[in-house]
Amino acid sequence: RSLSVLCAWHGFRYDAHNAVNDVCAVLQLIERSSIMLNLIEAATQNSYRVYASGSLFEEKSLLKERSYRWDSEARCWWRSLENSDEVEAETAWIKEHLSCVTPTVLEISASQRFS
């Protein structure tokens, strides 16, 4: 959880609790960590939100098991997915397991997701 521990895990130490040194340490971590590059790449990709509007109250446990969240404004369950293959699989699951639900898919760009 602390910057000094992360730096130690990556094989270097620095003079902590100095703003300039803290920033330099973060930059070193970014340079050394391929995980950060993967995170940056993933952050720039579009994602998808699948809505299961019209689902019955009795079906909420199925939706919770599949990591759906309740949107109180839209009054429906939704789930975020990373790629179109996952979306196809999820819409097929909805059609097979939920009655009276036609899935709605919304593509979300990186700029929309982080604005």
C-alpha positions in Angstrom: 0.0 0.0 0.0 2.9 2.4 0.4 5.1 3.7 -2.3 8.3 2.6 -0.4 7.1 -1.0 -0.3 6.2 -1.0 -4.0 9.7 0.3 -4.7 11.3 -2.3 -2.6 9.4 -5.0 -4.4 10.8 -3.7 -7.6 14.4 -3.6 -6.3 15.1 -0.1 -5.4 14.8 2.3 -2.4 14.4 6.1 -2.3 14.3 8.9 0.2 10.6 8.9 1.1 8.2 11.7 2.1 9.8 14.3 -0.2 7.4 15.3 -3.0 10.1 15.4 -5.7 11.5 12.0 -4.7 8.0 10.5 -4.5 7.3 11.6 -8.0 10.6 10.2 -9.3 9.9 6.9 -7.5 6.5 6.6 -9.2 8.1 7.3 -12.5 10.6 4.6 -11.8 7.8 2.2 -11.0 6.0 3.0 -14.2 9.2 2.4 -16.2 10.0 -0.9 -14.5 6.5 -2.4 -14.5 5.0 -4.1 -17.5 1.8 -4.3 -15.5 1.5 -0.5 -15.8 1.8 -0.7 -19.6 -1.0 -3.3 -19.6 -3.2 -1.1 -17.5 -2.6 1.9 -19.7 -3.4 -0.2 -22.8 -6.6 -1.6 -21.2 -7.7 1.9 -20.2 -7.7 3.0 -23.8 -9.9 0.2 -25.0 -13.6 0.4 -25.4 -15.8 -1.6 -23.0 -19.4 -2.7 -23.1 -22.3 -2.5 -20.7 -25.0 -5.2 -21.0 -28.4 -4.3 -19.5 -30.9 -6.9 -18.5 -33.9 -4.6 -18.3 -37.3 -6.2 -17.6 -35.9 -9.1 -15.5 -38.1 -10.5 -12.9 -37.5 -10.0 -9.1 -37.0 -13.8 -8.8 -34.1 -13.7 -11.2 -32.0 -11.2 -9.2 -30.0 -14.0 -7.5 -28.9 -15.3 -11.0 -27.9 -11.8 -12.0 -25.9 -11.2 -8.8 -24.1 -14.5 -9.3 -22.9 -13.3 -12.7 -21.7 -10.0 -11.2 -24.5 -7.8 -12.4 -25.1 -4.5 -10.5 -28.4 -2.7 -9.9 -28.9 0.7 -11.6 -31.5 2.5 -9.5 -32.0 5.3 -12.0 -32.5 3.0 -15.0 -34.2 0.5 -12.7 -32.4 -2.5 -14.2 -29.4 -4.8 -13.8 -26.2 -4.3 -15.8 -22.8 -5.8 -16.2 -19.6 -4.3 -17.7 -17.6 -6.5 -20.2 -14.3 -6.0 -22.0 -14.8 -7.3 -25.5 -17.4 -8.3 -28.1 -16.9 -12.0 -27.6 -17.9 -11.7 -23.9 -20.9 -9.6 -25.0 -22.1 -12.3 -27.4 -21.7 -15.0 -24.7 -23.5 -12.8 -22.1 -26.4 -12.0 -24.4 -26.8 -15.7 -25.2 -26.8 -16.5 -21.5 -29.5 -13.8 -20.9 -31.7 -15.2 -23.6 -31.4 -18.7 -22.3 -31.8 -18.1 -18.5 -34.0 -15.0 -18.1 -37.6 -14.7 -19.1 -39.0 -11.5 -20.7 -35.5 -9.9 -21.1 -34.1 -8.6 -24.3 -30.5 -7.6 -23.6 -29.4 -4.1 -24.5 -25.7 -3.5 -25.2 -24.0 -0.1 -24.9 -20.5 0.5 -26.2 -18.5 2.8 -23.9 -15.4 4.6 -25.2 -12.4 5.2 -22.9 -13.1 8.9 -22.9 -16.8 8.3 -21.8 -15.7 5.8 -19.1 -13.3 8.2 -17.5 -15.2 11.5 -17.9 
